[in-house]
Amino acid sequence: SIKVKAVNSAGSSAEQSSTTAVTVNAPAPVNTTAIANGVYVQTTAGYLTALSTGSNVATTLAQFTATGKTLYMATSDESGTKTWATAVAACAAKGSGWRLPTLGELANMQGKSGAPTSINYWSSTEDSTTYAWNWHFFNSVSYSYTKTYNSNVRCVWSD
């Protein structure tokens, strides 16, 4: 049993017991920027091989589905450039809910307030066992790189 205290607009409160689960949305972590409706999941399972290197925002987003959830982007990059595996681990090490963004999420960030503007970033989206997708903010296109390539990392958080 849990106790819930409800407060109305007049300031009166009442406490009730309940056995019903209550869902509480965790607040976004500090030092993040909200990208409304920014969570994008890949439309087809597996590696994203249907995309051509140099694909623009519209072509890239066509491979993903928006979930309607708010995505929160870290306001700064992880220190130094990283290989893909190190990038994945660096974001996960930030704590619960933190991860490397999908390629669709990076494409959706293009031109948004607080998003990078001049360099390229790793996505969590894989092209194969040895390649993963990278988003170039300076020319708004995607590229597939070997996972041993060193690139920039901007972690995201979603609940």
QUIHUVEN-V742565 format. One record per backbone hydrogen bond with DSSP energy under -1.0 kcal/mol. NH is the residue of the N-H (numbers start at 1). CO is the residue of the C=O. If there is no record, write none. Layout:
nh=NH co=CO
nh=NH co=CO
This chain:
nh=2 co=18
nh=4 co=16
nh=6 co=14
nh=8 co=12
nh=11 co=8
nh=14 co=6
nh=16 co=4
nh=18 co=2
nh=33 co=73
nh=35 co=71
nh=38 co=35
nh=39 co=69
nh=41 co=65
nh=43 co=63
nh=48 co=126
nh=49 co=47
nh=54 co=142
nh=55 co=52
nh=60 co=56
nh=61 co=57
nh=62 co=58
nh=63 co=60
nh=64 co=61
nh=65 co=41
nh=67 co=39
nh=71 co=35
nh=72 co=157
nh=73 co=33
nh=74 co=155
nh=75 co=31
nh=78 co=153
nh=82 co=151
nh=84 co=147
nh=87 co=83
nh=88 co=84
nh=89 co=85
nh=90 co=86
nh=91 co=87
nh=92 co=88
nh=93 co=89
nh=94 co=91
nh=95 co=92
nh=98 co=95
nh=99 co=156
nh=106 co=102
nh=107 co=103
nh=108 co=104
nh=109 co=105
nh=112 co=109
nh=115 co=112
nh=121 co=135
nh=122 co=152
nh=123 co=133
nh=124 co=101
nh=127 co=131
nh=128 co=131
nh=132 co=145
nh=133 co=125
nh=134 co=143
nh=135 co=121
nh=136 co=141
nh=137 co=119
nh=140 co=136
nh=141 co=136
nh=142 co=55
nh=143 co=134
nh=145 co=132
nh=147 co=130
nh=149 co=146
nh=151 co=82
nh=152 co=120
nh=156 co=99
nh=157 co=72
nh=158 co=97
